[in-house]
Amino acid sequence: MTEFFELSFECCPQHIKTQYDFCESLGEKSLLLSRKSDGVKFVCKKTVRLSAKHTDMLLPISCKGVAKIIEYIPDEGCSYIIREYFEGISLDRLVNARIFTEEESIYYSSSICDILSELHSASHDIIHGNLKPENVIIRNTDVFLTDIICDCEGEFNDIKYDIRDLGILLRFMISGSTEINAENSSDITTLSAIVKKCVVIDTEYRFRSVELVKTALLNARPTVRNKKNILFIIVAIIVAAICASAVMIAQSYREDPNYNITPTPTVAPAVQPGIGTESDIIK
């Protein structure tokens, strides 16, 4: 997988210094820049030199909720990527401040499913390959994904790789840990089953698509579960009432003195002398 390196504005190539002004560092591996021509902000990252196949895949991506690559600048032994900037707070900062509620985890995970669904669709056919808490930006109810850097071949060219990472993100939201087997008292059983199916080692047993993950998430909402529980209770009450009524009716028959549970034997009509068969009657 492509790796990002530590970065400072002083070490950037002259092209970047000419076109952009430095705003601030976003950690050790990202710079926030402002384009001199219009003041629009972008993020700059430093990585290895990418193959032509890789850049041909990344540059045309235009998907709602995904940071668009604006420029790819090759340099000696490395390269620089200028991408779209989203205002908001990264998922890792939000969860480190407060574990998400069940409803919040379902909502934001479902929103990520919607973005991945478009990426995985036939019109894009792209695997994100780099779903991490720091690469998920949240602004109020909006969700954005950044830093698509997946390889074009191998294990990263499979939607089930994104599904595994999605499960890890969900795990992080409900527990604050990205460790799949980590124990945490705040773990939510209903969502844990979804996490397990996302991250199971044998990919044959993972969800086949992010659409199926979203369906499972929506069915795990407390309101949906409550409705199912209420329906189950109603059905159970109706069945119990029918059974009770049947018992009462049977009991009332048993207590009726005119009711004889033993059937009255049928007496065969006496055969008149000289008549033996149907043919005899006809005669």
N, C-alpha and C positions, 0 to 999 in steps of 0.2 A: 504494500500500500504506500502511496505517496506520503512523504513526511514534510512537515513545515519546520523551518529553522528560526533561531533567534534573529531578530531584525532591528536595525536602527536606521533612522532617516539619513544619517550621514553616510551610511554604506550603500544607499540606493543608487542605481545608475542615474546618470545625468538627465536622461529622458524624464524620469519621474520627478526629479527636482525642478525641472523646467516647467512641467505641466501641472504640478500639484504643490500645495502648501501643507506643511506638517501641522496637525492639530494636537494629537496626543497619542501615546502608546496604549494599545489595548492588550495589556499583558506583554509577555516577552516575544511573542511571535506574530503580532499584528500591529499595524499602524493605522490610525484614522487620519485620512488626508482630505483636503478640500481642493477641488479643481479650480484653478485660477480663473478660468474663463467664465464660470457661472456660480461658483461657490458650492456646488453640489458635493456632498461628502461620499467618500468611498473608503474601502478597507484594502490595505496592501499586505500581502503575505509573500514570504520567500520559501521556495521549494526547490526540488531537483529539476533538472531539465526534463520536460515531458515529451513523450513521443508525438509525432505528427498525428497518429491515430487518436491519441488521448486528447490533444487540443482540438482536433476536429470534432470530437464528441462533446467537449465541454463548452466551447465558445458559442454554439448556436442555441444552447438551452434557454428557453423562455417559458417558464412555468410559474404560475401564481404561487407565491409563498416560498420560492427558491431564489437565493441570491444569484443574480446574473453576473457572469464573468464579463467585465468590460474590456480588459486588455490582458494579453499574455506577452510578457517581455523576457525573452531569453537573454542570458548573460553568461559569463565565463563560469562553467561548472555548476550553474544554478539558473533559476528563473524566478520572475516576479509575477504575481497575479494581482490584478486590480479588480475587485468585485464590488457589487452593490452593497450599500450599508443600510441596515435596518435599525432604527431606534427601538429600544426596548431593553429588557433584562434577560440575560441568559438563564436557561433552566437550572444550571448548577448553582448559580447565585441565589435564585429563588428558593430552591429546595434546601440549600444549606442554611437559609434563614428560617424556613418553616416547611415541615413535611406537608405535602398536598393532602387534601381530603379525598375521599373516594370519588365524590362527584367531580372534583377538579381534575383528578388523575384520568378519569374516563373522558372528560371533555377534551383535554389537551392531547391525550393519546389518539382520540378519534380524529382530531384536527390534523395530526401528523399523518394518520392513515389516509386522509383525503389528499394531502400533498403527494405522498408516496404513490397513491393510486394513479395520479396523473403522470408522475414520472415513469411508472412501470407500464403505462398504457402503450398501445401500438404506435401512437403518434410521437412518443419520445423514446421508449424502450431503454430507459436509463436506470441504473442502480446507483443509489446515493453512496453507499459504501462507507460512510463516515459519520453515522448517527451517534453523536455523543451529547451529553448534557450541555457542554459549552457551545455546541453547534446548533442548539435550538434556542431561538430568540422569541420571547413572549412580550407582547405589548397589549395590555388589557385582555381582550378576547381573541386577538390575532396571534397566529403562530407562523414563524418563518424558519426555514432550514438554510444553513450556510455550509460552505466548504465541501462541495461534492468533489472528491478526489479519488474515487474508486478506480482500480485498474480495469482494463477492458477485457481481461481474460481471467481464467481460473475461478477460484471460489468466490471472488467478489462480483463476478458477472452472473449472479443468481439472486432473484428477489428474496429467497429465503435467508440470505445474508442480512438484508435489510430487516426482515421479520425478526431475526434473532436480536438485532440491535434495538428494534422497537420494544421487544420484551424486556431488554435490559433498561431501557428508558422508563418503562412502566414500573419496573422494580425500583428504580431510583426515586420515582415520584412518591411511591407509597411507603418506602422504607428509608430513603436517604442513602442507599448503598447500591453500587453497580455490581457487587458480588452476587452471582447467581444463587449461591448456596448460603448466603449470609443470613443469620438469624436476627430478627428484629421484632420486638414486641408490638410494633405498630403495623406489622404486616397484615394485609387484609385478605382473608381466605378466598373470598369470591374472585378477586383479581389475581391471586396467586396461581390459580389453575390456568388462567390465560397466559401469565408469564411463563409457566412451565411448558406450555404447548408452543410458545414462541421460541424458546431457547433449547428445547430437547436436542441432544447431540445428533440423534438419527434424524436427518432432515425429512425423511419420509413421513414422520409423525408430526412435523410442524404444520402450522396453518399453510394452506396452499396459496393464499393471497392476502393482501392487507385488507381487502373488502371483507373477508371472513373474520379477520381480527376485529374490525370495526363492529361487525354484527354481534360478535361475542361481547364486546365492550358495552354496546348499547343494551344488550339483554342483561348485563350485570348491574345496570343502574338500580339503585334502591327502589325507585318508584315502580319500575317494571317488575322487580322481584316481589314487591308488596302486592301488586295486582295479581301476580301468579299465585301468591300465597292465599290471598283473599278468595280467588276463584277456586283453589283447591279446597279451602274451608267450606265454601258454599256447596260444592259438589259433595263433600263428605257429609254435610248436614242433610242434604237432600236424600242421599243414599241411606243414611241412618234413619231418617223419617219414614222412608218407604219400608225399610225392614221392620221398624217398630209397628207401623200400621198393619203389615202382614201378620205379625205375631198377635196383635190384638184381635184381628178378624178371626184368626184360627182359634184363639182362646174362647171367643164368644160363641163359636160354633160348638166347641166341646162342652160348654156349659148349658147349651140349649137341650132340654129334656126330649124334644121331638127330633133332635138330630141323632141319627144312627150312622156311625162311621162305617158299620158293617153293611155292605151292599145287600139288598134283598135278592135272593136267588130267583132266577127266571124259571117259571114252570112251563115245560113244553106242553102244547095242546094235546089232548087225548086223540088218538087215532081211532076214527070210527070203524066199526067192523066192516070189512069188505073193501075198504079203501087203503091202499098201500103206498101208491106212488102217484106222481103228478099225471102220469099217463092213464092211471086208473080213473082219476077224476074227469079227465077229458072224455074218456069212454062213457 
